[in-house]
Amino acid sequence: MGFLNMLMGIENPLEEQDIVSDMLKDSKFALISLGRAVTEVSNPQLKALIYSNLLTAVEQHYQLSDLAINKDWYKPFQTPQQQVQDDLSMAQNLT
């Protein structure tokens, strides 16, 4: 991102909040994939390995979510109206 953005004149690097949001999205996908895999595999050793990875992924997702909530980057307890209002405010600040 750094050098290429500099060459192209893009001076808006990703912020920590953007990185954490992307990591949360990827974490959710990993949890869904591992959950599906553990229910579909028939080999007991492989099932145990995938299940262990699923438990680890859940713990890491909780840690990442807690970090985002504590930094006020992720607000899971807002009402839908509050979420829309925050999104509109952020969109207006972009222009």
URVENTA-V523223 format. One record per backbone hydrogen bond with DSSP energy under -0.5 kcal/mol. CO is the residue of the C=O (numbers start at 1). NH is the residue of the N-H. E is the energy in kcal/mol with one decimal. If there is no record, write none. Layout:
co=CO nh=NH e=E
co=CO nh=NH e=E
//
This chain:
co=1 nh=5 e=-2.3
co=2 nh=6 e=-2.1
co=3 nh=7 e=-2.4
co=4 nh=8 e=-2.0
co=5 nh=9 e=-0.7
co=5 nh=10 e=-2.6
co=6 nh=9 e=-0.6
co=9 nh=11 e=-0.7
co=11 nh=13 e=-0.5
co=15 nh=19 e=-2.0
co=16 nh=20 e=-2.7
co=17 nh=21 e=-2.2
co=18 nh=22 e=-2.1
co=19 nh=23 e=-2.4
co=20 nh=24 e=-2.5
co=21 nh=25 e=-2.0
co=22 nh=26 e=-2.4
co=23 nh=27 e=-2.4
co=24 nh=28 e=-2.4
co=25 nh=29 e=-1.9
co=26 nh=30 e=-2.3
co=27 nh=31 e=-2.4
co=28 nh=32 e=-2.2
co=29 nh=33 e=-2.6
co=30 nh=34 e=-2.9
co=31 nh=35 e=-2.3
co=32 nh=36 e=-2.2
co=33 nh=37 e=-2.5
co=34 nh=38 e=-2.6
co=35 nh=39 e=-1.1
co=36 nh=40 e=-1.1
co=37 nh=40 e=-0.6
co=37 nh=41 e=-1.9
co=43 nh=47 e=-2.7
co=44 nh=48 e=-2.2
co=45 nh=49 e=-2.0
co=46 nh=50 e=-2.7
co=47 nh=51 e=-2.5
co=48 nh=52 e=-2.2
co=49 nh=53 e=-2.1
co=50 nh=54 e=-2.3
co=51 nh=55 e=-2.3
co=52 nh=56 e=-2.0
co=53 nh=57 e=-2.5
co=54 nh=58 e=-2.3
co=55 nh=59 e=-2.1
co=56 nh=60 e=-2.4
co=57 nh=61 e=-2.2
co=58 nh=62 e=-2.3
co=59 nh=63 e=-2.1
co=60 nh=64 e=-2.4
co=61 nh=65 e=-2.8
co=62 nh=66 e=-2.7
co=63 nh=67 e=-2.1
co=64 nh=68 e=-2.3
co=65 nh=69 e=-2.6
co=66 nh=70 e=-2.7
co=67 nh=71 e=-1.9
co=68 nh=73 e=-2.7
co=68 nh=74 e=-1.4
co=69 nh=72 e=-1.1
co=74 nh=76 e=-0.5
co=75 nh=78 e=-1.2
co=79 nh=83 e=-2.3
co=80 nh=84 e=-2.4
co=81 nh=85 e=-2.3
co=82 nh=86 e=-2.5
co=83 nh=87 e=-2.4
co=84 nh=88 e=-2.6
co=85 nh=89 e=-2.3
co=86 nh=90 e=-2.4
co=87 nh=91 e=-2.3
co=88 nh=92 e=-2.2
co=89 nh=93 e=-1.6
co=90 nh=94 e=-0.7
co=91 nh=94 e=-0.7
co=91 nh=95 e=-0.6
co=92 nh=95 e=-0.6
//
